[in-house]
């Protein structure tokens, strides 16, 4: 539920939601929990909001977070880094 709320607010508060997502996932989060967050696309929305920000530091942080997830074996996050990536709609849209 927390990741869903963060995903919902990512467009309006990209820096804050990215910071919270990084804390939530952390270095030791169970991979199955990360898969659950990926299934709902919340992390994708949060990372993409950071990548499309006007803030260069935030874009770098979002890129680093996506790369960290890829390095942990979550290759689905490679697509988020592509310039033509489209943010998935939220549930209920």
Backbone as ProteinMPNN parsed JSONL, in Angstrom:
{"seq_chain_A": "XXXXXXXXXXXXXXXXXXXXXXXXXXXXXXXXXXXXXXXXXXXXXXXXXXXXXXXXXXXXXXXXXXXXXXXXXXXXXXXXXXXXXXXXXXXXX", "coords_chain_A": {"N_chain_A": [[0.814, -1.195, 0.0], [1.962, 1.216, 0.723], [3.868, 1.641, -1.294], [2.136, 1.91, -3.423], [0.85, 4.313, -2.826], [3.055, 6.012, -2.941], [3.694, 5.718, -5.653], [1.429, 6.892, -6.738], [1.739, 9.572, -5.995], [4.08, 10.275, -7.245], [4.376, 11.864, -9.583], [3.818, 14.471, -8.733], [5.531, 14.837, -6.584], [8.376, 14.056, -7.131], [11.077, 13.863, -6.093], [10.769, 13.351, -3.351], [9.231, 10.993, -3.332], [10.944, 9.23, -4.638], [13.088, 9.151, -2.852], [11.823, 7.989, -0.631], [11.089, 5.511, -1.746], [13.588, 4.388, -2.225], [14.468, 4.053, 0.392], [12.516, 2.291, 1.292], [12.859, -0.008, -0.333], [15.593, -0.54, 0.017], [18.807, -2.139, 0.644], [18.515, -4.696, 1.472], [15.98, -5.763, 1.026], [13.591, -8.331, 0.681], [13.631, -10.208, -2.271], [11.195, -11.165, -3.328], [9.297, -9.387, -2.368], [10.07, -7.108, -3.713], [9.441, -7.923, -6.289], [6.653, -7.948, -6.048], [6.162, -5.2, -5.808], [7.023, -4.41, -8.315], [5.192, -5.654, -9.971], [2.874, -4.157, -9.683], [3.724, -1.875, -10.853], [4.48, 0.407, -9.515], [7.086, 1.172, -8.649], [8.235, 1.627, -11.124], [6.845, 3.903, -12.003], [7.66, 5.755, -10.061], [10.464, 5.876, -10.403], [10.552, 6.751, -13.05], [9.368, 9.263, -12.854], [11.359, 10.62, -11.487], [13.386, 10.477, -13.401], [12.425, 12.102, -15.423], [12.436, 14.58, -14.389], [13.25, 18.089, -13.97], [15.405, 18.491, -12.43], [18.731, 17.912, -12.221], [20.306, 16.431, -10.378], [18.364, 14.798, -9.229], [17.59, 13.301, -11.457], [19.948, 11.861, -11.866], [20.005, 10.393, -9.48], [17.684, 8.838, -9.757], [18.391, 7.353, -11.995], [20.578, 5.953, -10.939], [19.255, 4.43, -8.981], [17.567, 2.794, -10.549], [19.567, 1.394, -11.946], [20.778, 0.077, -9.797], [18.74, -1.682, -9.077], [18.62, -3.235, -11.41], [21.166, -4.371, -11.274], [20.75, -6.019, -9.13], [19.347, -7.986, -10.264], [16.879, -7.411, -11.316], [15.904, -7.031, -14.142], [13.834, -5.83, -15.492], [13.798, -3.161, -15.041], [15.479, -1.929, -16.785], [14.163, -0.992, -19.013], [12.829, 1.287, -18.099], [14.702, 3.237, -18.179], [14.915, 3.903, -20.821], [14.466, 6.411, -23.342], [11.965, 6.527, -24.66], [10.179, 5.276, -22.998], [7.022, 4.576, -21.646], [5.012, 5.641, -19.015], [3.275, 3.376, -17.006], [-0.294, 3.126, -16.639], [-2.06, 3.987, -13.616], [-3.741, 1.743, -11.347], [-7.178, 1.585, -11.941], [-7.311, 3.701, -13.675]], "CA_chain_A": [[0.0, 0.0, 0.0], [2.835, 2.39, 0.774], [4.434, 1.842, -2.631], [1.047, 2.404, -4.26], [0.674, 5.738, -2.543], [4.221, 6.702, -3.492], [3.511, 5.74, -7.107], [0.363, 7.858, -7.032], [2.231, 10.935, -5.788], [5.389, 10.446, -7.883], [4.373, 12.973, -10.534], [3.804, 15.754, -8.024], [6.633, 14.892, -5.624], [9.326, 13.03, -7.587], [12.247, 13.696, -5.213], [10.347, 12.761, -2.088], [8.794, 9.607, -3.527], [12.126, 8.435, -4.946], [13.818, 8.972, -1.591], [11.073, 7.01, 0.174], [11.175, 4.202, -2.4], [14.93, 3.849, -1.979], [14.486, 3.6, 1.781], [11.611, 1.153, 1.389], [13.475, -1.17, -0.972], [16.845, -0.779, 0.717], [19.731, -3.111, 0.075], [18.229, -6.04, 1.94], [14.572, -6.158, 0.896], [13.323, -9.632, 0.099], [13.341, -10.077, -3.704], [9.776, -11.412, -3.634], [8.579, -8.141, -2.1], [10.371, -6.202, -4.825], [8.624, -8.389, -7.407], [5.285, -7.481, -5.814], [6.132, -3.776, -6.142], [7.18, -4.293, -9.762], [3.955, -6.103, -10.608], [1.935, -3.038, -9.684], [4.359, -0.807, -11.629], [4.687, 1.607, -8.701], [8.485, 1.582, -8.71], [8.47, 2.168, -12.464], [6.315, 5.282, -12.021], [8.49, 6.586, -9.188], [11.755, 6.087, -11.066], [10.354, 7.558, -14.267], [9.126, 10.654, -12.433], [12.675, 11.185, -11.204], [14.15, 10.583, -14.646], [11.893, 13.168, -16.277], [12.49, 15.819, -13.624], [14.168, 19.14, -14.416], [16.495, 18.504, -11.459], [19.774, 16.988, -12.691], [20.681, 15.52, -9.291], [17.282, 13.824, -9.099], [17.694, 12.394, -12.606], [21.075, 10.96, -11.589], [19.595, 9.494, -8.4], [16.723, 7.886, -10.325], [19.169, 6.454, -12.851], [21.348, 5.081, -10.047], [18.331, 3.491, -8.345], [17.191, 1.808, -11.565], [20.744, 0.552, -12.188], [20.946, -0.796, -8.632], [17.743, -2.749, -9.178], [19.073, -4.119, -12.494], [22.312, -5.113, -10.75], [20.224, -7.037, -8.199], [18.682, -9.009, -11.062], [15.553, -6.972, -11.761], [16.179, -6.471, -15.468], [12.672, -5.097, -15.974], [14.006, -1.73, -14.85], [16.26, -1.37, -17.894], [13.24, -0.282, -19.896], [12.473, 2.582, -17.517], [15.759, 4.18, -18.546], [14.798, 4.244, -22.246], [13.796, 7.715, -23.54], [10.586, 6.391, -25.142], [9.404, 4.504, -22.033], [5.743, 5.181, -21.249], [4.621, 5.322, -17.651], [2.042, 2.592, -16.989], [-1.392, 3.78, -15.912], [-2.347, 3.479, -12.267], [-4.973, 0.946, -11.248], [-8.386, 2.404, -11.897], [-7.31, 4.77, -14.682]], "C_chain_A": [[0.857, 1.258, 0.0], [3.393, 2.678, -0.608], [3.361, 2.358, -3.586], [0.805, 3.882, -4.056], [1.843, 6.542, -3.096], [4.108, 6.808, -5.012], [2.48, 6.759, -7.524], [0.875, 9.293, -6.953], [3.537, 11.241, -6.515], [5.436, 11.636, -8.833], [4.467, 14.328, -9.86], [5.017, 15.924, -7.111], [7.718, 13.87, -5.999], [10.51, 12.808, -6.649], [11.865, 12.964, -3.936], [9.953, 11.29, -2.253], [9.976, 8.701, -3.871], [12.923, 8.15, -3.679], [13.124, 7.91, -0.73], [11.174, 5.609, -0.428], [12.538, 3.569, -2.16], [15.045, 3.337, -0.55], [13.65, 2.336, 1.953], [12.253, -0.116, 0.829], [14.775, -1.533, -0.268], [17.717, -1.822, 0.038], [19.341, -4.542, 0.439], [16.784, -6.484, 1.799], [14.474, -7.511, 0.197], [12.965, -9.459, -1.378], [11.876, -10.314, -4.066], [8.938, -10.161, -3.366], [8.845, -7.125, -3.204], [9.566, -6.617, -6.046], [7.184, -7.923, -7.26], [5.156, -5.994, -6.162], [6.245, -3.571, -7.648], [5.878, -4.645, -10.468], [2.946, -4.964, -10.707], [2.473, -1.83, -10.445], [4.629, 0.465, -10.826], [6.135, 2.091, -8.764], [8.827, 2.166, -10.07], [8.022, 3.633, -12.535], [7.202, 6.222, -11.207], [9.826, 6.903, -9.858], [11.592, 6.982, -12.278], [10.098, 9.013, -13.92], [10.444, 11.343, -12.115], [13.485, 11.412, -12.461], [13.682, 11.736, -15.529], [11.864, 14.518, -15.564], [13.444, 16.825, -14.276], [15.416, 19.208, -13.535], [17.535, 17.447, -11.852], [20.182, 15.98, -11.617], [19.624, 14.43, -9.101], [17.319, 12.825, -10.254], [18.826, 11.387, -12.385], [20.71, 9.953, -10.509], [18.622, 8.432, -8.921], [17.432, 6.876, -11.223], [19.951, 5.462, -12.001], [20.452, 4.031, -9.405], [17.915, 2.404, -9.333], [18.354, 0.86, -11.833], [21.017, -0.39, -11.021], [19.97, -1.964, -8.685], [18.12, -3.742, -10.277], [20.235, -4.978, -11.995], [21.884, -6.212, -9.777], [19.416, -8.097, -8.935], [17.307, -8.633, -11.572], [15.691, -6.242, -13.098], [15.011, -5.699, -16.066], [12.875, -3.587, -15.88], [14.914, -1.114, -15.912], [15.373, -0.527, -18.793], [12.881, 1.1, -19.4], [13.484, 3.65, -17.931], [15.69, 4.61, -20.012], [14.022, 5.551, -22.424], [12.328, 7.602, -23.954], [9.7, 5.567, -24.204], [8.134, 5.268, -21.671], [5.36, 4.694, -19.861], [3.32, 4.519, -17.69], [0.944, 3.316, -16.221], [-1.557, 3.174, -14.529], [-3.592, 2.624, -12.326], [-6.158, 1.892, -11.172], [-8.385, 3.54, -12.897], [-7.792, 4.231, -15.993]], "O_chain_A": [[0.517, 2.249, -0.647], [3.396, 3.827, -1.051], [3.657, 3.163, -4.469], [0.579, 4.619, -5.016], [1.652, 7.622, -3.654], [4.391, 7.858, -5.59], [2.635, 7.42, -8.55], [0.484, 10.136, -7.76], [4.049, 12.356, -6.412], [6.441, 12.345, -8.88], [5.128, 15.233, -10.368], [5.476, 17.046, -6.894], [7.948, 12.919, -5.253], [10.907, 11.663, -6.432], [12.572, 12.055, -3.499], [10.297, 10.45, -1.422], [10.017, 7.544, -3.453], [13.379, 7.026, -3.466], [13.783, 7.036, -0.168], [11.328, 4.63, 0.302], [12.639, 2.366, -1.922], [15.656, 2.295, -0.312], [14.039, 1.421, 2.679], [12.192, -1.174, 1.454], [15.026, -2.705, 0.011], [17.376, -2.323, -1.034], [19.782, -5.492, -0.209], [16.393, -7.488, 2.394], [15.197, -7.783, -0.762], [12.095, -8.655, -1.71], [11.374, -9.717, -5.019], [7.964, -9.911, -4.076], [7.952, -6.369, -3.588], [9.057, -5.76, -6.768], [6.556, -7.54, -8.247], [4.155, -5.577, -6.745], [5.629, -2.658, -8.198], [5.507, -4.003, -11.451], [2.248, -4.832, -11.711], [1.745, -0.86, -10.656], [4.973, 1.495, -11.405], [6.382, 3.287, -8.916], [9.624, 3.099, -10.162], [8.736, 4.487, -13.062], [7.461, 7.352, -11.62], [10.263, 8.054, -9.877], [12.406, 7.876, -12.507], [10.566, 9.907, -14.625], [10.627, 12.518, -12.436], [14.188, 12.414, -12.583], [14.469, 12.283, -16.302], [11.321, 15.489, -16.092], [14.333, 16.447, -15.039], [16.374, 19.908, -13.865], [17.259, 16.248, -11.821], [20.381, 14.802, -11.916], [19.959, 13.274, -8.842], [17.103, 11.631, -10.047], [18.676, 10.202, -12.682], [21.069, 8.78, -10.612], [18.731, 7.26, -8.562], [17.109, 5.688, -11.21], [19.983, 4.269, -12.303], [20.841, 2.868, -9.294], [17.913, 1.222, -8.99], [18.152, -0.35, -11.936], [21.438, -1.528, -11.226], [20.332, -3.099, -8.375], [17.962, -4.951, -10.104], [20.281, -6.178, -12.265], [22.579, -7.216, -9.623], [18.862, -9.004, -8.312], [16.634, -9.452, -12.198], [15.608, -5.016, -13.172], [15.187, -4.985, -17.053], [12.195, -2.824, -16.567], [15.097, 0.103, -15.933], [15.787, 0.527, -19.277], [12.65, 2.001, -20.206], [13.147, 4.83, -18.019], [16.34, 5.581, -20.401], [13.028, 5.777, -21.733], [11.529, 8.483, -23.635], [8.586, 5.199, -24.576], [8.178, 6.472, -21.42], [5.382, 3.497, -19.574], [2.361, 4.936, -18.338], [1.222, 4.037, -15.263], [-1.238, 2.008, -14.3], [-4.404, 2.756, -13.242], [-6.14, 2.874, -10.431], [-9.362, 4.284, -12.971], [-7.867, 4.97, -16.975]]}, "name": "protein", "num_of_chains": 1, "seq": "XXXXXXXXXXXXXXXXXXXXXXXXXXXXXXXXXXXXXXXXXXXXXXXXXXXXXXXXXXXXXXXXXXXXXXXXXXXXXXXXXXXXXXXXXXXXX"}
